[in-house]
Amino acid sequence: MTATAAFEYGTNRDFAAPYAVKDGTGSAWWPPADGKPDGDYLLAPPHPADRVGTAIDPRDRRRLELHAALTAAGIPPRPEDREAIESLSALSAGINTTIQRWLHHTL
């Protein structure tokens, strides 16, 4: 898919929101804010109290941040890049911050 392929089908796009619901006329509406659904929609709103209270390991956080920085810089990691990313995420937080700063400045 080329960069222009997304625009080949015109600009008429449906409204896309995970908590919006479409009625029979095609218009979108939001469920009530009080959390009590009065209609049928796909996902229930998230409840902060239901979140798991565990922290992410610093090495895993650096790995995720490196993935995000590479993707944002236009260099999406490939499966064969996994070993290199694992090795880089094992380095100190300061080195990872520097690598991410370099990637950020490539934009």
URPE-V213186 format. One record per pair of residues at least 24 apart in sequence whose ideal C-beta (glycine too) atoms are under 6 Angstrom apart, sorted by sequence separation. I is the first residue (numbers start at 0). J is the second residue. D is the distance in whole Angstrom. If there is no record, write none. Layout:
# URPE-V213186
i->{I I}
j->{J J}
d->{D D}
This chain:
# URPE-V213186
i->{17 62 61 58 72 68 72 61 68}
j->{42 88 88 88 102 99 105 95 102}
d->{6 4 4 5 4 4 5 5 4}
